[in-house]
Amino acid sequence: MAAELHVELVAADRKVWSGEATLVVARTTSGDIGVMPGHQPLLGVLESGPVTIRTSDGGTVVAAVHGGFISFADNKLSLLAEIAELSDEIDVQRAEQELARAKADVVAEGQRAAAVRLRAATAGR
């Protein structure tokens, strides 16, 4: 069994990362999966979540991945993502602001849904 596997992390618009690794952990529709050298062949659908790559030189690469596919065969792992960003490319302050806006939108949607339900429930009475 080989001690490393070749990894290609590709987004729709660019190659995000390529190199040798000892372990890759990604989120799929079936749950989190860890792939090491010699893993059984697989094909899966990626969920939004972090991908962690343990590089052969002992480093760690983390990327935010949003949708796509994961494929492994012959010690070659391909992560084909709709969107992918390396952790050091992400502006933390901007990401926090986007999360706050998204939470506010969810609350507003919930309030709208509750208002519609209340109107519907009281309209017939």
Phi and psi restraints in degrees (value plus and minus 20) as a CYANA .aco file:
   2 ALA   PHI     -91.3   -51.3
   2 ALA   PSI     132.0   172.0
   3 ALA   PHI    -108.0   -68.0
   3 ALA   PSI     -27.0    13.0
   4 GLU   PHI    -167.3  -127.3
   4 GLU   PSI     144.8   184.8
   5 LEU   PHI    -149.6  -109.6
   5 LEU   PSI     133.8   173.8
   6 HIS   PHI    -110.4   -70.4
   6 HIS   PSI     111.5   151.5
   7 VAL   PHI    -140.0  -100.0
   7 VAL   PSI     115.2   155.2
   8 GLU   PHI    -145.3  -105.3
   8 GLU   PSI      97.3   137.3
   9 LEU   PHI    -128.3   -88.3
   9 LEU   PSI      92.9   132.9
  10 VAL   PHI    -144.8  -104.8
  10 VAL   PSI     112.4   152.4
  11 ALA   PHI    -119.4   -79.4
  11 ALA   PSI     152.4   192.4
  12 ALA   PHI     -79.1   -39.1
  12 ALA   PSI     -49.6    -9.6
  13 ASP   PHI    -127.1   -87.1
  13 ASP   PSI     -25.6    14.4
  14 ARG   PHI    -191.9  -151.9
  14 ARG   PSI     143.8   183.8
  15 LYS   PHI    -103.7   -63.7
  15 LYS   PSI     101.0   141.0
  16 VAL   PHI    -107.5   -67.5
  16 VAL   PSI     -65.2   -25.2
  17 TRP   PHI    -178.0  -138.0
  17 TRP   PSI     125.0   165.0
  18 SER   PHI    -166.4  -126.4
  18 SER   PSI     117.5   157.5
  19 GLY   PHI     147.3   187.3
  19 GLY   PSI    -189.2  -149.2
  20 GLU   PHI    -118.5   -78.5
  20 GLU   PSI     122.4   162.4
  21 ALA   PHI    -163.4  -123.4
  21 ALA   PSI     142.7   182.7
  22 THR   PHI    -126.2   -86.2
  22 THR   PSI     -39.2     0.8
  23 LEU   PHI    -179.1  -139.1
  23 LEU   PSI     119.0   159.0
  24 VAL   PHI    -151.5  -111.5
  24 VAL   PSI     110.7   150.7
  25 VAL   PHI    -137.9   -97.9
  25 VAL   PSI     108.5   148.5
  26 ALA   PHI    -161.3  -121.3
  26 ALA   PSI     137.3   177.3
  27 ARG   PHI    -116.5   -76.5
  27 ARG   PSI     106.1   146.1
  28 THR   PHI    -138.3   -98.3
  28 THR   PSI     154.2   194.2
  29 THR   PHI     -83.9   -43.9
  29 THR   PSI     -38.7     1.3
  30 SER   PHI    -114.4   -74.4
  30 SER   PSI     -20.4    19.6
  31 GLY   PHI      98.5   138.5
  31 GLY   PSI    -198.3  -158.3
  32 ASP   PHI     -91.0   -51.0
  32 ASP   PSI     123.6   163.6
  33 ILE   PHI    -154.1  -114.1
  33 ILE   PSI     119.9   159.9
  34 GLY   PHI    -130.5   -90.5
  34 GLY   PSI     111.0   151.0
  35 VAL   PHI    -137.9   -97.9
  35 VAL   PSI     105.5   145.5
  36 MET   PHI    -140.7  -100.7
  36 MET   PSI     146.6   186.6
  37 PRO   PHI     -73.1   -33.1
  37 PRO   PSI     118.0   158.0
  38 GLY   PHI      64.4   104.4
  38 GLY   PSI     -16.3    23.7
  39 HIS   PHI     -79.6   -39.6
  39 HIS   PSI     132.9   172.9
  40 GLN   PHI     -81.6   -41.6
  40 GLN   PSI     126.3   166.3
  41 PRO   PHI     -75.6   -35.6
  41 PRO   PSI     124.0   164.0
  42 LEU   PHI    -169.7  -129.7
  42 LEU   PSI     137.0   177.0
  43 LEU   PHI    -162.3  -122.3
  43 LEU   PSI     105.8   145.8
  44 GLY   PHI    -165.7  -125.7
  44 GLY   PSI     149.6   189.6
  45 VAL   PHI    -121.4   -81.4
  45 VAL   PSI     107.4   147.4
  46 LEU   PHI    -100.3   -60.3
  46 LEU   PSI     119.0   159.0
  47 GLU   PHI    -117.9   -77.9
  47 GLU   PSI     143.0   183.0
  48 SER   PHI     -83.8   -43.8
  48 SER   PSI     110.4   150.4
  49 GLY   PHI     148.1   188.1
  49 GLY   PSI     154.2   194.2
  50 PRO   PHI     -96.8   -56.8
  50 PRO   PSI     126.5   166.5
  51 VAL   PHI    -134.2   -94.2
  51 VAL   PSI     107.3   147.3
  52 THR   PHI    -133.0   -93.0
  52 THR   PSI     106.5   146.5
  53 ILE   PHI    -136.9   -96.9
  53 ILE   PSI      99.8   139.8
  54 ARG   PHI    -111.5   -71.5
  54 ARG   PSI      90.2   130.2
  55 THR   PHI     -96.7   -56.7
  55 THR   PSI     139.6   179.6
  56 SER   PHI     -83.1   -43.1
  56 SER   PSI     -44.7    -4.7
  57 ASP   PHI    -108.7   -68.7
  57 ASP   PSI     -10.3    29.7
  58 GLY   PHI      72.9   112.9
  58 GLY   PSI     -20.7    19.3
  59 GLY   PHI    -104.6   -64.6
  59 GLY   PSI     156.4   196.4
  60 THR   PHI    -153.2  -113.2
  60 THR   PSI     112.4   152.4
  61 VAL   PHI    -136.7   -96.7
  61 VAL   PSI     109.4   149.4
  62 VAL   PHI    -142.1  -102.1
  62 VAL   PSI     115.9   155.9
  63 ALA   PHI    -153.9  -113.9
  63 ALA   PSI     126.5   166.5
  64 ALA   PHI    -109.2   -69.2
  64 ALA   PSI     103.5   143.5
  65 VAL   PHI    -141.4  -101.4
  65 VAL   PSI     116.1   156.1
  66 HIS   PHI    -144.8  -104.8
  66 HIS   PSI      80.3   120.3
  67 GLY   PHI      51.8    91.8
  67 GLY   PSI     144.5   184.5
  68 GLY   PHI     107.9   147.9
  68 GLY   PSI    -175.7  -135.7
  69 PHE   PHI    -154.9  -114.9
  69 PHE   PSI     133.9   173.9
  70 ILE   PHI    -144.8  -104.8
  70 ILE   PSI     116.2   156.2
  71 SER   PHI    -160.0  -120.0
  71 SER   PSI     115.3   155.3
  72 PHE   PHI    -157.1  -117.1
  72 PHE   PSI     109.6   149.6
  73 ALA   PHI    -182.1  -142.1
  73 ALA   PSI     125.3   165.3
  74 ASP   PHI      32.0    72.0
  74 ASP   PSI      23.1    63.1
  75 ASN   PHI      38.0    78.0
  75 ASN   PSI       8.5    48.5
  76 LYS   PHI    -143.0  -103.0
  76 LYS   PSI     100.7   140.7
  77 LEU   PHI    -129.2   -89.2
  77 LEU   PSI     105.5   145.5
  78 SER   PHI    -135.3   -95.3
  78 SER   PSI     107.3   147.3
  79 LEU   PHI    -133.9   -93.9
  79 LEU   PSI      88.3   128.3
  80 LEU   PHI    -126.4   -86.4
  80 LEU   PSI      80.0   120.0
  81 ALA   PHI    -123.4   -83.4
  81 ALA   PSI     129.1   169.1
  82 GLU   PHI     -86.2   -46.2
  82 GLU   PSI     -67.2   -27.2
  83 ILE   PHI    -157.7  -117.7
  83 ILE   PSI     116.8   156.8
  84 ALA   PHI    -168.1  -128.1
  84 ALA   PSI     117.0   157.0
  85 GLU   PHI    -154.8  -114.8
  85 GLU   PSI     113.7   153.7
  86 LEU   PHI     -89.3   -49.3
  86 LEU   PSI     128.8   168.8
  87 SER   PHI     -77.5   -37.5
  87 SER   PSI     -55.9   -15.9
  88 ASP   PHI     -97.0   -57.0
  88 ASP   PSI     -24.3    15.7
  89 GLU   PHI    -112.8   -72.8
  89 GLU   PSI     -30.5     9.5
  90 ILE   PHI    -109.8   -69.8
  90 ILE   PSI     108.0   148.0
  91 ASP   PHI    -101.8   -61.8
  91 ASP   PSI      89.3   129.3
  92 VAL   PHI     -81.5   -41.5
  92 VAL   PSI     -63.6   -23.6
  93 GLN   PHI     -81.9   -41.9
  93 GLN   PSI     -63.7   -23.7
  94 ARG   PHI     -84.6   -44.6
  94 ARG   PSI     -60.7   -20.7
  95 ALA   PHI     -83.6   -43.6
  95 ALA   PSI     -59.0   -19.0
  96 GLU   PHI     -84.2   -44.2
  96 GLU   PSI     -61.4   -21.4
  97 GLN   PHI     -84.3   -44.3
  97 GLN   PSI     -62.0   -22.0
  98 GLU   PHI     -83.7   -43.7
  98 GLU   PSI     -58.8   -18.8
  99 LEU   PHI     -85.3   -45.3
  99 LEU   PSI     -63.0   -23.0
 100 ALA   PHI     -82.0   -42.0
 100 ALA   PSI     -62.3   -22.3
 101 ARG   PHI     -83.4   -43.4
 101 ARG   PSI     -62.4   -22.4
 102 ALA   PHI     -83.8   -43.8
 102 ALA   PSI     -60.7   -20.7
 103 LYS   PHI     -84.1   -44.1
 103 LYS   PSI     -60.5   -20.5
 104 ALA   PHI     -83.7   -43.7
 104 ALA   PSI     -60.4   -20.4
 105 ASP   PHI     -83.2   -43.2
 105 ASP   PSI     -60.2   -20.2
 106 VAL   PHI     -83.9   -43.9
 106 VAL   PSI     -62.3   -22.3
 107 VAL   PHI     -82.2   -42.2
 107 VAL   PSI     -65.4   -25.4
 108 ALA   PHI     -81.8   -41.8
 108 ALA   PSI     -61.5   -21.5
 109 GLU   PHI     -82.9   -42.9
 109 GLU   PSI     -61.2   -21.2
 110 GLY   PHI     -83.6   -43.6
 110 GLY   PSI     -59.8   -19.8
 111 GLN   PHI     -86.2   -46.2
 111 GLN   PSI     -61.9   -21.9
 112 ARG   PHI     -82.5   -42.5
 112 ARG   PSI     -64.1   -24.1
 113 ALA   PHI     -82.5   -42.5
 113 ALA   PSI     -61.9   -21.9
 114 ALA   PHI     -85.6   -45.6
 114 ALA   PSI     -59.6   -19.6
 115 ALA   PHI     -83.6   -43.6
 115 ALA   PSI     -62.3   -22.3
 116 VAL   PHI     -83.5   -43.5
 116 VAL   PSI     -63.4   -23.4
 117 ARG   PHI     -83.0   -43.0
 117 ARG   PSI     -61.2   -21.2
 118 LEU   PHI     -86.0   -46.0
 118 LEU   PSI     -63.2   -23.2
 119 ARG   PHI     -81.1   -41.1
 119 ARG   PSI     -64.3   -24.3
 120 ALA   PHI     -84.6   -44.6
 120 ALA   PSI     -59.0   -19.0
 121 ALA   PHI     -90.3   -50.3
 121 ALA   PSI     -54.7   -14.7
 122 THR   PHI    -111.7   -71.7
 122 THR   PSI     -34.0     6.0
 123 ALA   PHI     -87.1   -47.1
 123 ALA   PSI     -54.7   -14.7
 124 GLY   PHI    -108.8   -68.8
 124 GLY   PSI     -13.7    26.3
